[in-house]
Structure formats: C-alpha cells, structure tokens
C-alpha cells in the first residue's frame, strides 16, 4: 500500500493519502463492473430500491393513512428509481471513459438546476391536488394542505427529484446521460415534432372512439370502477365521484404524468433499450420493457394492499391490463425508432395514454357508469393498434430497429454532412456517382 501511495504521489505531483488511493481503486472497480454489465448493474440498482420500498411498507403499521400513502405511489416510485439508477450507471460509464473520478466542473450548476426543477415539479403536483379537490367539490383541501401532502409523501418528492435530475442532465456535456437527456427534451427536429403530435392525437382519437362505442351499447350492464394500480405504471386515475368538468384537472394531470414519466422513459426506453436492441428484436424489447415497468408498479401496489388487508382490483383484470401496457410499450419503442433515437414522442405517448381515456370517460354521464366496458374497449384498441404497427414494421426482426437505434458507445461514428442529412430526411436522391476517369487518347 505504501508503494502505491508513493507511486500515486509521484505521478500526481502532490501528497496522496491511502484513503484516496483506496477510494479511487473502488471507484475504478465499480466502473469496470458496470462497463462490463451495464444492464445487470441497472437491474440490480432497481431491484434493491424496490426491495427497500417493500421493506418500508411492511415495517410501517397498517393504518388507513399508511394505506393512502403507499398504495398509490408504487408507479411513481418505480419510475423514479429507474431514472436515478440509469443516471448513476451513465455517470459511472462517462467517468470511466475519461479515466477520471473527480466531480465535473458543472456538478454544482447541475445540482442547482435539478433542485429548481424538483421544486417546480412539486408545485405542479400541488396544483394538481388542488384542482382535484375543486373537481370533486372538496373545500377541505387548500394549497397549504396540498403542499404538506406532497412533502410528506416520499413517492412524490422522490419522483419530483428524479425528474429534476434527469432534466438537469440535459445541461451537462456527459457523453451518455447528457445525450439521452437531450434526446428526451429535444424538439428541434421536424421528425420529432411530427411524431410528438401523433403521440398526442392518436390516444385522444382512440379514447373518443371508445367512449362513443360504449355509449352506443344500450344493453351494456353498468359497472363500478375500483381504484387499483396506476395505469401504465405512471399517473393517478381519476375518481368516479367527480360531477364537474374534468378538463382542467385532466390537463394538469397530463402535465404531471408526463414529467413523472421522464425518468421512466430515460431509463427504460433510453438506457436499457439501446443495449437490449443489440441482442433482441424491437418487438421483444417492447414486450420486455412493458412487462418490466408494469409488473414493478403492480407488485409494489399489491404489497401495500396485502399489508393493509385490502382487496386489489384493476377493474379490467391484472392480466388484461398487463397486455395493454405491453402494447403501449411496443408503440413507444416503434416511435423511438421513427424518431431516430428521440425519446420525446415516446414520453408523450405514454403520458397521453395514461390520461386520455379518463379525461373523456369521467365527463359527466359520458359513459353512464360503464367505465370498465370502456376500459376494455380502450385496451383492445391499443392492442389492435400495436399488432398492426408491429406487423407493418416487421418488428420481430432484429434488423427492424435500424443501426441508428443502437449506437456503439465505444465508437462514435463520424457526423454526416449537412447535405446528407437533408437528403436523408427529405427522401431525395443522393449525389451522382463520379464517372470513371477515361484513359488518355493516343
């Protein structure tokens, strides 16, 4: 150890303590293992965090207050820890690439930006809670009460913090985390703008069609809706007791669901999908991502229900809801490829799918109590749309993802020229090949 300290001091030109060498050695070993098994390290971090959530639920004595606290936050927590785990792995990989484990020059700026975005997200969640109380005509909930609930709910501020740190990564020059974060918020490309509009309009159209379909079924039996796990692993479903227009609450809920879904999309559809597509076809990647995100949310919610002795019901059934989530994930993976690595359309799609049907189904007397029938129609429509898209794009083939969706982080390709980008985007023919040089005439 003394030789290593002296050698490190002679190389660095200054005094180096044994603890510094040990810390550098551990950081180097950790970065080496994460670089060798990036998906395994990500999955291990997520599983450890989910186990900690389960332990916290089991340790807390069962009570109505504890049930309200833990039963609705499983989706938010699983999305948040996935984003934080991906950020950790990206940070270690980036530092290993430059062979430096010292904090970056912009670490303080990134922290300040992340804290500011976290506060903004918590404020948005408070506005959502106040609008829900107004929507339900509940005068007991004020802005102060909503703020206290947001600060005392660990799943809310952890979700807000994860969203803040993911968004703050876009302002840093990190090779992996910065690139994925900029793909998540980048809107300059025309292709991303068009696909984002499609991601907004398609769920709205499907939801309107399902509501119209249910209203044309006079023989359908009315059914009540029991709150269960959050749809798609993110967001909170609306309450059936609402009697007023849900538009203000639905719009703010869409914004909240989108922000809280950013860590999930960053982690699963960015960090994990890039690596999975090197081994699996896009269809299998979508199935795996949909099952992973949905099952983690369902499992955490189920633990909270079982610990409190409550019966959990997802209305349409857990199996059917899982298939609907997988269908949504397949569509999100396809959008990611069409956007050439852009993650914004996928995030907008998942957020809109979580909110669109509820916004129309809970309009006063929209479906006359047949919400579960509408949910089934909505899920079937998503499944059918996913089947059509997968068949049209041949997503079961490994080459269907395209080389642009799975870049090699160890080798950065040369950027194309401006002419090549325009030609590729507009579908124009490329420059003519140079004619062979003729031999001189004798």
Secondary structure, 3 states (H helix, E strand, C coil): CHHHHHHHHHHHCCCCCHHHHHHHHHHHHHHHHHHHCHHHHHHHHHHHHHHHHHHHHHHCCCCHHHHHHHHCCHHHHHHHHHHHHHHHHHHHHHHHHCCCCCCCCCHHHHHHHHHHHHHHHHHHHHHHHHHHHHHCCCCCCCHHHHHHHHHHCHHHHHHHHHHHHHHHHHHCCCCCHHHHHHHHHCCCCHHHHHHHHHHHHHHHHHHHHHHHHHHCCCCCCCECCCCCCCHHHCCCCCCCCCCCCCHHHHHHHHHHHHHHHHHHHHHHHHHHHHHHCCCCCHHHHHHHHHHHHHHHHHHHHHHHHHHCCCCCCCCCCHHHHHHHHHHHHHHHHHHHHHCCCCCHHHHHHHHHHHHHHHHHHCCCCCCCCEHHHHHHHHHHHHHHHHHHHHHHHCCCCHHHHCHHHCCCCCCCCCCCCHHHHHHHHHCCCCCCCCCCCCCCCC
